[in-house]
Structures are given as C-alpha cells and as structure tokens.
C-alpha cells in the first residue's frame, strides 16, 4: 500500500479507468503493466496500470475517467494498493477451455467489464472464446440479462412498447425513418435507439441527425415519447446496456460478431420493449447469404425474445443491393423525407418500410398490416408525425428536402456498354461512399440512377458520387479503377469475370447495431 500524489494527465482512455505509475513505484507495489490497483480517495475504484518513466516517483498519473470517478484535483493524495484477482478471469479461462458458463458467472464477467476491471486482452479472450465455441441460447440469455442489469433502463408507463431492429449489412437502409412515424402515428409507442456507422456508410443515428438532434438523455426520451409516441435516439448517449458498446469495440477490432443476439436483445429489453420485429436482410452482399441461414437465425432470435419476455417476429428482406437510390447520411435523410412527403416514388424503400411496419402492426393485433402502413404513408399522416417527432427532438419541423446540403464536389459514372444491371456489390458500394467521406462528412455519398434489373444504354449515367472535399474523390477513382460495384450484361451471360493470377480476396465484415 502506498500514498501517492495525483498528477492529472488530461487524457481520455476510452471509458476505462487507467492509471500511470513510475516504474520504481510499480516495483514496490509488485504490479506490472495491465495489472490492477485500487485507488482510494473518498471512495475506492479499481484501475488498470500502465508504467512510465515520465511519471515522477511518488505520483500517480490519472486519466479523465479516474479523475471524474474520484473527483480528484492536482496533487491530491490517494491510497494505492494491489487489487485482488478478479473472479471473472477464472470464468473467462473456463470458457476458453470450452466450459458452459452459468448466469452468475457471465454476470460477473459483464459487471467487471462495465466497472473497468478487465483489460483489452482479457475481454478479447472472452469474445474470441464465444466465437470459437459458439454462443448457445442459454448463454445468450444470460448475457442479454446481464447486459441489461449492468446499465440504465427506460421505464415507459405503457403496457405495449413496440420496437424494430435490423441486423444490418445493406447500404442505404433508411427504413427506420419511415417506420417510426408510421407506427407512432397509430398511437403505438416506439422508443427507437440506433447506432452510428461502425463499418457502414451511415448508421440510422447518422441519417436521423440530419433532421434532428439524436443525442438524447433518458429523461429527454421519456418526455418525447409521452408527447409523440416515437423517437429516434443515438444509443451511445443513453448508457443502455453499456457492456454491449464495449463488446462491439472488441468485435470490430477482431472482425468477428459472436454477440449479435445478446447485443440486439439486451438493447430492446433495456428500452422496455414488449413486442419486436427484427429485419434480417438476406442474399449476396448481406450478412445472411441464404434463406435457410436466415431462417435459423430467426429461430434463435424468436426463442431468445421469448425467454426475455419480448414477443418477437422476424422479416427476411432482400439484401443484394442498396435500399432506395441513395447511400450516405444527408442523401438518405433527403430521400426518406421525399418519400414521406410523397414527392418521390422509391419502390423498394417503400415496400420494405411498409413490410416491416405492416409486420409490426400485425404483431400488435392489427389486420392487413402492409395495407395499413401504405395508407398511412400515402395519406401524409406519417409525414405529419415525423415532423412532430423532429420538433420534439429539437429539430426544424418545417425542413424540406432542398434544405439538406450535400457535397458540392461530384463524380459522374456512366456505362461503357449496353445491357442491364445484373448485380450490385454492397461491400464495394460502401467502400466508395466511405472513401468519399461518409459518414463523417454528412454530405458525402452516392446517388444511383440504375439498379439491379434496369436496362442500360452506352453512355447512360449509372451513379453519381458526392464529396464535401474534392481530394477524397481521388481515392474513389482508385477504388473504381480496381473494383467493380455493379455488373452490366445480358440475362443469359454466365461469365462474371476471369481470374488469371492469385487474387487478393477482401472479406466483407459488417457490424452495425
């Protein structure tokens, strides 16, 4: 045990409590880098150790996370001691050995994760073990419940709360911007929490933010829901199931996604959902490549929902090309608003939104859900409700499509031959949009003039890429010189392309929440 003075480093450590010890102080405490110490001021926390000669002997360097937790000031004195070995590490080792974990063991791991008692290597080991050994439904249920129990929850005073989720993987999927107002316009409560883009060109929160603020507190959400029945909020600002966000960071770095089911269901349980429809895009370019594969996932989702007390249905939708004609935050928000205003007919977007909203209505006991959803959309009732939600969240309820700025620099891609669009490659389309600047540059993205099945003449415009910064189009040109985002030919053409040397195959990895 040592008494050390505080040195505030003014650095963030990504949410985890880290401290920095002088090498000699670390030796005296008998701790090494990545081990844990307890730091006691008026209260006590556990922090992960880094060692550095830049920290003077007798001082403890603290990150902003530790400073805020302990309300520390420069040169405050704290008590530092070696921390006890976390029990959760033994449970992680058990999982690495192929053993099935009980709820109490999984809860201990998740609690230690949220409390900052596990380092990156230890969390990575757990996630990797779940990937290799596969997550069974008992463990998925335990993880879902533990992730809810270690975060905040929404207490909405309604008997019926409906929600929707997509497992992601398809660019341009702006259906939430239509589904939320359609459902809430019928008086049903839908507290939609959404993610920002992780590997995609735009997350739902990125799209919605073009129209209104999405960084809401739980109190804000409750007030908005009471007034408008629906909202679209960025989940990262609310602290619902915070362990999920921590797991996602590890999954992203490892390019694996073993926690898909508990990730989805914990967030829905945390908002108090009683009914849920999960969209599973299926086909080439989507996460689920075949209908059979998607059906098996749907079976597990419905069973997990039942165990958590959430009445769950799934919709399998086509995922072989972008949804609608736009990819990128501003372009997608503009297109969704045009559809809500009945200014533009976008058949696949309208069909998907009405199919999902229709399934939600039928789950809630309404008949002919698709017809009802389409009627609400065409009547302008959905637009009216969306404008109400925009106002409730602090946006401009009078916003028009023309008010949404897009990138001023553009690159037009025309067809070099005649035929029809035979296929579109989602991965390359996302790569192009991200190279153009999306999602950080809100106005960057792609507008398609042609999609799968459309006839094409030589010289016709296929798509246009928009960017806020001209130099980003150079990267787009390079991608287009090496990869083909869509195929043009005749229906009878069987040859896709020839391979004359060993190719470098880029694997698609999509993780969106």
VOGU-3710 file (C-alpha; in Angstrom, 3 decimals, decimal comma):
1> xxxxxxxxxx> 0,000/0,000/0,000  1,335/3,445/-0,929  0,352/7,093/-0,549  0,803/8,878/-3,889  0,109/12,384/-5,163  -2,193/12,871/-8,125  -0,925/14,052/-11,493  -3,853/14,862/-13,802  -2,865/13,894/-17,357  -5,829/15,487/-19,194
11> xxxxxxxxxx> -6,233/12,453/-21,464  -9,225/10,181/-22,092  -8,807/6,426/-22,098  -11,970/5,427/-23,942  -14,137/4,911/-20,865  -11,822/2,610/-18,931  -10,117/3,666/-15,676  -6,357/3,740/-16,350  -3,579/4,999/-14,070  0,138/5,529/-14,686
21> xxxxxxxxxx> 2,826/4,560/-12,176  6,531/5,302/-12,089  8,482/2,063/-12,720  10,007/2,125/-9,210  6,638/2,640/-7,525  5,223/-0,217/-9,607  8,075/-2,487/-8,463  7,448/-1,543/-4,846  3,737/-2,372/-5,221  4,708/-5,537/-7,121
31> xxxxxxxxxx> 2,460/-4,750/-10,103  3,228/-4,699/-13,823  1,519/-3,099/-16,819  -2,056/-4,336/-17,438  -2,451/-5,498/-13,835  -4,845/-3,745/-11,456  -4,605/-1,482/-8,453  -7,207/0,013/-6,154  -7,175/3,797/-5,853  -8,829/5,229/-2,745
41> xxxxxxxxxx> -9,798/8,845/-2,122  -13,228/9,454/-0,552  -14,313/6,328/-2,424  -12,394/3,459/-3,975  -12,136/2,200/-7,566  -10,146/-0,436/-9,399  -7,952/0,788/-12,254  -5,695/-0,809/-14,856  -1,979/0,018/-14,568  0,405/1,450/-17,117
51> xxxxxxxxxx> 4,017/2,151/-16,163  6,045/5,109/-17,382  9,304/6,858/-16,557  7,524/10,095/-17,485  5,618/9,882/-14,177  7,697/11,064/-11,224  8,250/8,714/-8,296  5,622/9,351/-5,662  2,970/10,424/-8,174  0,031/8,643/-9,798
61> xxxxxxxxxx> -0,935/9,771/-13,294  -4,697/9,583/-13,825  -6,873/9,749/-16,915  -10,018/11,860/-17,115  -12,143/8,812/-16,329  -10,380/8,253/-12,984  -10,333/11,972/-12,171  -14,109/12,201/-12,639  -14,852/8,963/-10,762  -12,912/10,079/-7,685
71> xxxxxxxxxx> -13,408/13,872/-8,069  -9,655/14,393/-7,932  -7,603/17,585/-8,090  -3,936/18,129/-8,877  -1,642/16,970/-6,030  -4,448/15,312/-4,044  -3,133/12,351/-2,033  -4,642/8,901/-2,630  -4,011/5,405/-1,313  -2,901/2,891/-3,953
81> xxxxxxxxxx> -2,737/-0,865/-3,403  -2,549/-4,016/-5,491  -6,074/-5,147/-6,392  -7,438/-8,633/-5,728  -7,562/-11,034/-8,657  -10,983/-10,669/-10,437  -13,086/-13,837/-10,125  -14,343/-13,190/-13,651  -10,914/-14,064/-15,058  -11,326/-17,643/-13,889
91> xxxxxxxxxx> -14,715/-17,785/-15,620  -13,118/-16,477/-18,829  -10,494/-19,220/-18,555  -13,277/-21,767/-18,094  -14,901/-20,536/-21,308  -11,567/-20,747/-23,124  -11,488/-24,407/-22,020  -14,855/-24,986/-23,653  -16,993/-24,999/-20,499  -20,547/-23,649/-20,475
101> xxxxxxxxxx> -20,965/-20,664/-18,163  -23,793/-20,113/-15,678  -25,733/-16,853/-15,356  -23,852/-15,844/-12,180  -20,502/-16,378/-13,924  -21,498/-14,430/-17,032  -22,926/-11,631/-14,869  -19,604/-11,393/-13,002  -17,741/-11,026/-16,320  -20,123/-8,362/-17,613
111> xxxxxxxxxx> -20,079/-6,441/-14,300  -16,266/-6,439/-14,260  -16,277/-5,277/-17,883  -18,553/-2,321/-17,077  -16,597/-1,495/-13,909  -13,329/-1,391/-15,868  -11,802/-4,353/-14,035  -10,861/-6,218/-17,241  -8,222/-5,143/-19,729  -8,467/-5,338/-23,528
121> xxxxxxxxxx> -6,625/-8,668/-23,751  -8,943/-10,330/-21,240  -12,104/-9,066/-22,953  -10,711/-10,132/-26,334  -10,072/-13,620/-24,955  -13,691/-13,898/-23,815  -15,105/-12,652/-27,135  -12,794/-14,998/-29,060  -13,894/-17,952/-26,904  -17,553/-17,141/-27,675
131> xxxxxxxxxx> -16,692/-17,028/-31,386  -14,825/-20,354/-31,415  -17,101/-22,315/-29,094  -20,306/-20,680/-30,411  -22,779/-18,990/-28,101  -25,685/-21,231/-27,132  -29,117/-19,828/-26,253  -28,677/-20,324/-22,501  -25,506/-18,231/-22,531  -27,073/-15,711/-24,934
141> xxxxxxxxxx> -29,967/-15,305/-22,486  -27,579/-14,847/-19,557  -25,525/-12,316/-21,494  -28,626/-10,367/-22,553  -29,935/-10,166/-18,985  -26,516/-9,264/-17,565  -26,011/-6,515/-20,141  -29,394/-5,028/-19,182  -28,821/-5,347/-15,437  -25,460/-3,520/-15,579
151> xxxxxxxxxx> -26,844/-0,409/-17,314  -29,738/2,012/-17,276  -33,246/1,076/-18,388  -36,167/3,103/-19,694  -39,274/2,991/-17,517  -42,020/3,804/-20,006  -45,502/3,844/-18,498  -47,107/1,799/-21,283  -48,288/-1,812/-21,352  -47,327/-2,218/-25,010
161> xxxxxxxxxx> -43,982/-0,971/-26,365  -43,057/-1,930/-29,923  -39,569/-1,757/-31,454  -37,748/-2,794/-34,613  -34,181/-3,714/-35,412  -32,185/-4,665/-38,483  -29,130/-6,897/-38,263  -27,655/-4,552/-40,897  -25,291/-5,131/-43,748  -27,166/-3,365/-46,559
171> xxxxxxxxxx> -26,212/0,196/-47,559  -28,897/2,865/-47,878  -31,272/1,212/-45,391  -33,191/4,276/-44,246  -36,409/2,365/-43,447  -36,386/3,385/-39,758  -37,002/6,996/-40,813  -40,293/5,802/-42,337  -41,244/3,013/-39,922  -41,047/5,071/-36,705
181> xxxxxxxxxx> -43,539/7,759/-37,841  -45,837/5,160/-39,468  -46,068/3,138/-36,237  -46,253/6,070/-33,813  -48,929/7,811/-35,914  -51,291/4,970/-34,911  -50,721/5,705/-31,222  -48,166/2,942/-30,552  -45,031/3,702/-28,531  -41,728/3,054/-30,346
191> xxxxxxxxxx> -38,541/4,134/-28,489  -36,033/3,589/-31,311  -32,418/3,644/-30,211  -29,979/3,411/-33,097  -26,274/3,207/-33,781  -23,887/5,391/-35,673  -21,968/3,808/-38,533  -19,318/1,310/-37,499  -18,400/-0,357/-40,803  -21,183/1,141/-42,958
201> xxxxxxxxxx> -21,569/4,441/-44,849  -24,334/5,615/-42,499  -25,974/4,362/-39,336  -29,580/5,192/-38,523  -28,426/7,773/-35,952  -26,263/9,429/-38,649  -29,235/9,658/-41,022  -31,657/10,891/-38,363  -29,186/13,520/-37,138  -29,543/15,331/-40,449
211> xxxxxxxxxx> -33,154/16,054/-39,461  -32,902/16,479/-35,674  -30,667/16,070/-32,603  -30,279/12,404/-31,622  -28,049/12,668/-28,531  -30,865/12,442/-26,008  -30,861/11,691/-22,288  -33,241/9,082/-20,887  -35,357/11,917/-19,425  -35,493/13,602/-22,854
221> xxxxxxxxxx> -36,576/10,318/-24,421  -39,359/9,795/-21,905  -40,719/13,329/-22,460  -40,598/12,936/-26,256  -42,289/9,525/-26,128  -45,034/10,871/-23,887  -45,697/13,653/-26,376  -45,091/11,993/-29,753  -45,117/8,192/-29,091  -41,954/7,802/-31,146
231> xxxxxxxxxx> -38,339/8,951/-31,163  -35,040/8,118/-32,871  -32,081/8,418/-30,497  -28,397/7,559/-30,642  -27,965/4,637/-28,256  -24,414/5,675/-27,332  -25,668/8,755/-25,477  -28,147/6,924/-23,248  -25,980/4,313/-21,474  -28,468/1,488/-22,038
241> xxxxxxxxxx> -26,639/-1,861/-21,815  -23,179/-0,177/-21,855  -21,406/-3,553/-21,924  -22,691/-4,013/-25,475  -20,783/-0,965/-26,740  -17,622/-2,286/-25,061  -18,043/-5,722/-26,613  -18,687/-4,195/-30,055  -15,320/-2,373/-29,965  -13,550/-5,695/-29,422
251> xxxxxxxxxx> -15,643/-7,498/-32,049  -14,869/-4,759/-34,559  -11,106/-4,983/-33,982  -11,197/-8,791/-34,326  -13,664/-8,826/-37,278  -15,951/-11,302/-35,517  -19,512/-10,914/-34,221  -20,398/-13,707/-31,757  -22,545/-11,395/-29,602  -25,063/-10,459/-32,307
261> xxxxxxxxxx> -28,078/-11,958/-30,488  -27,473/-10,624/-26,954  -26,398/-7,294/-28,429  -29,733/-6,848/-30,192  -31,946/-8,221/-27,456  -30,287/-6,501/-24,496  -30,872/-3,078/-26,050  -34,513/-3,920/-26,741  -35,049/-5,266/-23,229  -33,408/-2,133/-21,801
271> xxxxxxxxxx> -35,947/0,155/-23,516  -38,765/-1,999/-22,170  -39,893/-3,477/-25,494  -42,783/-5,930/-25,183  -43,018/-6,537/-28,951  -40,222/-6,595/-31,523  -39,755/-7,128/-35,249  -36,205/-7,943/-36,402  -35,317/-7,384/-40,048  -32,863/-9,932/-41,487
281> xxxxxxxxxx> -31,540/-8,793/-44,895  -30,680/-11,887/-46,927  -28,700/-12,591/-50,090  -25,341/-11,918/-51,731  -23,722/-8,928/-50,045  -25,785/-9,305/-46,848  -24,776/-10,951/-43,558  -27,122/-13,869/-44,211  -26,319/-15,342/-47,622  -29,208/-17,814/-47,896
291> xxxxxxxxxx> -32,828/-18,024/-46,778  -32,035/-21,217/-44,841  -29,265/-19,468/-42,933  -31,582/-16,525/-42,196  -34,381/-18,840/-41,040  -32,048/-20,465/-38,483  -31,054/-17,042/-37,138  -34,720/-16,022/-36,959  -35,498/-19,156/-34,958  -32,857/-18,236/-32,366
301> xxxxxxxxxx> -33,960/-14,581/-32,232  -37,595/-15,550/-31,615  -36,615/-18,078/-28,916  -34,340/-15,567/-27,161  -37,094/-12,968/-27,328  -39,483/-15,440/-25,681  -37,013/-16,098/-22,868  -36,704/-12,355/-22,243  -40,450/-11,751/-22,339  -40,418/-9,985/-25,718
311> xxxxxxxxxx> -42,971/-11,147/-28,327  -40,724/-11,302/-31,397  -41,244/-11,764/-35,133  -38,660/-11,615/-37,928  -38,850/-10,372/-41,501  -36,471/-11,677/-44,163  -35,840/-8,966/-46,756  -33,778/-8,778/-49,922  -30,236/-7,624/-49,154  -28,473/-7,928/-52,504
321> xxxxxxxxxx> -28,359/-4,216/-53,342  -28,740/-0,810/-51,622  -32,185/0,148/-50,323  -33,520/3,110/-52,267  -31,366/5,196/-54,589  -29,021/6,872/-52,098  -26,151/5,994/-49,762  -24,734/8,494/-47,257  -26,293/10,381/-44,290  -27,610/13,567/-45,938
331> xxxxxxxxxx> -28,616/11,913/-49,191  -30,513/9,182/-47,340  -32,272/11,625/-44,999  -33,308/13,688/-48,003  -34,665/10,644/-49,833  -36,594/9,472/-46,756  -38,155/12,935/-46,402  -39,096/12,968/-50,090  -40,859/9,615/-49,671  -42,669/10,796/-46,521
341> xxxxxxxxxx> -43,832/13,870/-48,465  -44,912/11,679/-51,427  -42,586/13,671/-53,653  -40,678/10,651/-54,912  -41,606/7,047/-55,667  -38,848/4,753/-54,428  -40,466/1,290/-54,796  -38,013/-0,898/-52,862  -37,711/1,541/-49,942  -41,480/1,968/-49,688
351> xxxxxxxxxx> -42,085/-1,792/-49,971  -39,531/-2,640/-47,291  -40,761/0,065/-44,882  -44,389/-0,987/-45,315  -43,490/-4,680/-44,974  -41,690/-4,080/-41,669  -44,276/-1,625/-40,322  -47,019/-3,987/-41,502  -45,430/-6,889/-39,611  -45,271/-4,692/-36,511
361> xxxxxxxxxx> -48,968/-3,790/-36,825  -49,910/-7,467/-37,211  -47,763/-8,399/-34,202  -49,853/-5,854/-32,284  -53,125/-7,395/-33,475  -53,946/-5,226/-36,488  -55,133/-6,889/-39,714  -53,695/-6,249/-43,189  -50,654/-4,505/-41,726  -48,973/-3,768/-45,068
371> xxxxxxxxxx> -52,108/-2,095/-46,431  -52,470/-0,017/-43,261  -48,818/1,087/-43,366  -49,068/2,050/-47,048  -52,241/4,024/-46,385  -50,622/5,958/-43,538  -47,626/6,766/-45,741  -49,672/7,857/-48,756  -52,106/9,943/-46,676  -49,363/12,205/-45,324
381> xxxxxxxxxx> -50,075/11,053/-41,770  -46,544/9,621/-41,441  -45,000/12,895/-42,633  -47,059/14,848/-40,108  -45,942/12,530/-37,300  -42,287/12,697/-38,400  -42,397/16,492/-38,282  -43,870/16,267/-34,785  -41,003/13,973/-33,708  -38,435/16,283/-35,326
391> xxxxxxxxxx> -39,856/19,224/-33,363  -39,961/17,224/-30,117  -36,279/16,330/-30,528  -35,284/19,944/-31,180  -35,094/19,947/-34,974  -36,770/22,149/-37,580  -40,251/20,687/-38,225  -40,555/22,707/-41,461  -37,425/21,210/-43,022  -37,675/20,427/-46,756
401> xxxxxxxxxx> -35,512/18,116/-48,896  -33,908/21,131/-50,612  -32,757/22,418/-47,191  -30,466/19,412/-46,726  -26,985/20,217/-48,102  -24,961/17,591/-49,968  -21,329/17,535/-51,057  -20,542/20,176/-53,685  -17,946/18,019/-55,452  -19,164/15,165/-57,630
411> xxxxxxxxxx> -18,030/12,373/-59,923  -20,453/11,020/-62,535  -20,031/7,375/-63,600  -21,574/6,384/-66,950  -21,967/2,988/-68,591  -19,388/1,863/-71,117  -21,737/-0,697/-72,681  -25,385/-1,606/-73,146  -27,301/-4,335/-71,360  -28,886/-4,423/-67,913
421> xxxxxxxxxx> -27,706/-4,289/-64,315  -27,113/-7,925/-63,346  -25,777/-7,406/-59,815  -24,570/-4,815/-57,324  -21,764/-5,390/-54,782  -22,669/-3,902/-51,398  -19,141/-4,044/-49,997  -17,626/-2,020/-52,826  -20,504/0,477/-52,718  -19,841/1,063/-49,007
431> xxxxxxxxxx> -16,091/1,377/-49,677  -16,786/4,057/-52,296  -19,148/6,031/-50,048  -16,710/5,912/-47,123  -13,819/6,926/-49,377  -15,899/9,935/-50,426  -16,136/10,917/-46,756  -19,288/9,268/-45,393  -20,400/9,085/-42,639  -18,187/11,762/-41,030
441> xxxxxxxxxx> -18,772/14,110/-43,959  -22,568/14,124/-43,825  -22,987/15,350/-47,389  -20,843/12,609/-48,935  -22,374/9,571/-50,607  -23,825/8,075/-53,775  -26,989/8,578/-55,836  -27,924/5,677/-58,116  -29,684/6,150/-61,440  -29,739/2,418/-62,168
451> xxxxxxxxxx> -30,240/-0,662/-60,008  -30,475/-4,426/-60,479  -32,653/-5,389/-63,456  -32,687/-1,906/-65,010  -31,823/-1,628/-68,745  -28,735/0,416/-69,580  -27,545/2,103/-72,775  -23,937/3,060/-73,502  -23,247/6,497/-72,050  -26,155/6,476/-69,578
461> xxxxxxxxxx> -25,413/7,647/-66,036  -25,156/4,737/-63,588  -24,474/6,677/-60,391  -23,001/9,915/-59,067  -20,607/10,178/-56,117  -20,716/13,299/-53,933  -17,982/14,574/-51,625  -17,503/17,605/-49,399  -13,760/17,638/-50,103  -12,504/17,345/-53,686
471> xxxxxxxxxx> -9,368/15,354/-52,828  -11,464/12,474/-51,462  -12,717/11,760/-54,986  -9,131/10,724/-55,889  -9,454/7,769/-53,517  -12,854/6,980/-55,063  -11,298/6,951/-58,554  -8,652/4,499/-57,363  -11,282/2,122/-55,963  -13,250/2,312/-59,222
481> xxxxxxxxxx> -10,081/1,535/-61,209  -9,536/-1,688/-59,276  -13,061/-2,845/-58,329  -16,469/-3,029/-59,994  -19,501/-2,055/-57,872  -22,063/-3,377/-60,371  -22,210/-5,758/-63,302  -23,710/-4,952/-66,718  -24,588/-7,554/-69,346  -27,372/-9,768/-70,638
491> xxxxxxxxxx> -29,512/-12,137/-68,575  -28,002/-15,053/-70,446  -24,395/-14,039/-69,631  -22,867/-16,676/-67,354  -19,312/-15,316/-67,060  -18,817/-12,931/-64,139  -15,071/-12,350/-64,635  -11,808/-14,168/-65,354  -9,019/-14,767/-62,833  -5,553/-15,067/-64,339
501> xxxxxxxxxx> -3,445/-14,803/-61,183  -3,888/-15,440/-57,468  -6,355/-12,762/-56,318  -6,365/-10,819/-53,056  -9,859/-11,531/-51,746  -11,325/-8,890/-49,431  -13,766/-10,393/-46,959  -16,872/-8,444/-46,101  -17,219/-7,723/-42,385  -20,297/-5,835/-41,285
511> xxx> -21,058/-4,927/-37,690  -23,898/-2,481/-37,215  -26,075/-2,018/-34,181
//
